[in-house]
Amino acid sequence: MAIIITDECINCGACEPECPNNAIYEGGVEWSISEGTSVTGMYTLGTGNEVHSDDQQEPVSDDLYYISPDKCTECKGFHDEPQCAAVCPVDCCIDDPDHEETEEVLLARQNRLHS
C-alpha cells in the first residue's frame, strides 16, 4: 500500500527530504519518475500509461504536499517503516486505501526505481 498525505497536512515539509524515492512533492509542483531515481527511458505508470521518465506529470494536489503513488515504496528496501510517517508532526502520512500493494510489489518498484 502506498502512503498518502491527508488534508490535516500543515505544509511543514518535514517529509520531503526523508523520502528515499523522491516521491514527495510540494503542492502544485509537477513530478517525474526520473527525479531522484535511476530510471531512464520509458516507464509504465500504475494507471497503465507509458510515459518517458523525464516527462512532467500533473501534481496530485495543488494545495498540500503529496506523494506520487508511482514512486512510493513505503520505504521498503531502505527502512523498516515509512520515513514520511515517522517524521510527520501531525501524523497525516497514512496508508492509502486506493493503492493497496503487497510487499513484493513495493520491493519490485524499489528495484525498478533504483536499479
BELZIUR-V258670 format. One record per residue. N is the residue number from 0. OMEGA is omega in whole degrees, -180 to 180 (NA if undefined). NEAR is the number of other ideal C-beta (glycine too) atoms within 10 Angstrom. Layout:
n=(N;N)
omega=(OMEGA;OMEGA)
near=(NEAR;NEAR)
This chain:
n=(0;1;2;3;4;5;6;7;8;9;10;11;12;13;14;15;16;17;18;19;20;21;22;23;24;25;26;27;28;29;30;31;32;33;34;35;36;37;38;39;40;41;42;43;44;45;46;47;48;49;50;51;52;53;54;55;56;57;58;59;60;61;62;63;64;65;66;67;68;69;70;71;72;73;74;75;76;77;78;79;80;81;82;83;84;85;86;87;88;89;90;91;92;93;94;95;96;97;98;99;100;101;102;103;104;105;106;107;108;109;110;111;112;113;114)
omega=(175;178;177;175;-176;-179;171;-179;179;179;-180;178;-179;-176;-171;-178;-178;-174;180;-180;-175;-178;-176;-177;174;180;178;-178;175;-178;173;179;-174;-177;178;179;177;-177;173;178;-176;-178;178;179;178;178;-176;178;176;-177;171;-175;179;-179;178;-180;180;177;176;179;177;-171;-174;171;180;179;175;180;178;180;-177;175;-174;-179;177;-178;179;-174;180;-179;177;-176;178;179;-178;-177;-176;-178;-179;177;-179;175;-173;176;180;-178;179;-179;178;-178;178;176;179;179;-179;178;177;177;179;179;180;-178;-173;-179;NA)
near=(19;24;24;20;23;13;8;12;19;12;11;13;11;18;24;16;10;17;22;18;24;18;26;25;21;14;15;11;13;11;22;19;27;17;17;17;20;10;19;11;9;11;20;12;15;12;9;6;11;10;16;14;16;13;16;12;15;7;17;18;17;10;12;18;24;21;27;22;20;22;25;26;27;25;22;22;17;14;13;8;10;25;21;25;18;14;14;23;9;11;9;19;25;16;14;18;9;9;16;10;19;9;12;9;15;18;15;15;22;21;12;15;24;15;8)
